[in-house]
Amino acid sequence: MSLTLTLPDMTCGHCARTVTSTVQKLDATAQVQIDLPSHTVVIETTQPADAVKQALAEEGYPAA
């Protein structure tokens, strides 16, 4: 499943690493593509969208 999210609080390299590691904790095979200028992340995962969004929100990156 491809999931595209806007994460307004993702603003730097550290944020991007945190988002990537959070997604990969849920799904070790997930592919994460981050575009910092647009605060967008595209995630290829087998996990449900709600689970991914909840995990990111718990880490301080709620989807807009």
N, C-alpha and C positions, 0 to 999 in steps of 0.2 A: 504494500500500500504506500502510495506517495502522499505525504502530508506537507503542506506549505503553511508556515506560521509566521506572523509578524510578532517579534518580541521587542517592544520599545525600549526595554531596560538593557538590552544586549548592545553594548557600546564599544567594547574593546576586545583585545586578544584574550584576556583572562576570561571574559564573559563567554567568548566563543568556545574556549576549552571546557568551561564548566557545562555549557549546553551540550557539547559533544559527549562529554563523559557521562552526563545524566542520561542521555538517550541510550548510550551504549551499555549502561548498567541494566536497563530494561531489556535491551536486545543487542547482544554482542555483535551481531552481524549487520546491524543498522548502518546505512550510509547517510552521512550528514554533510550537507553543503550549506555553508554560511556566507551571507552577503552582509557584512557589517554596515556599509553606508545606508542600506535600505532596511536594516534590522530584520532581515528575512532569513529563515532557515527552511530548507527543503530536506525532509527526512524520508528515507525509504526504510520501512520497518514492517514487521509482522505483528507488532503490538497494536491494540486499539488506539484510535486517536485520543480518546478521553484519558487513557492511562498515560500517554506521552504528555499531554497538556497538564495533567495533574502533577506529574513528576517535575516538570519544568517550573510550574508555579510554586511548588514546595521549595525549589532551589532559588526562588526570587526572580524568575523570568516568566511571568504570566503572559499568555498570548492575548494580543489585542483583538 
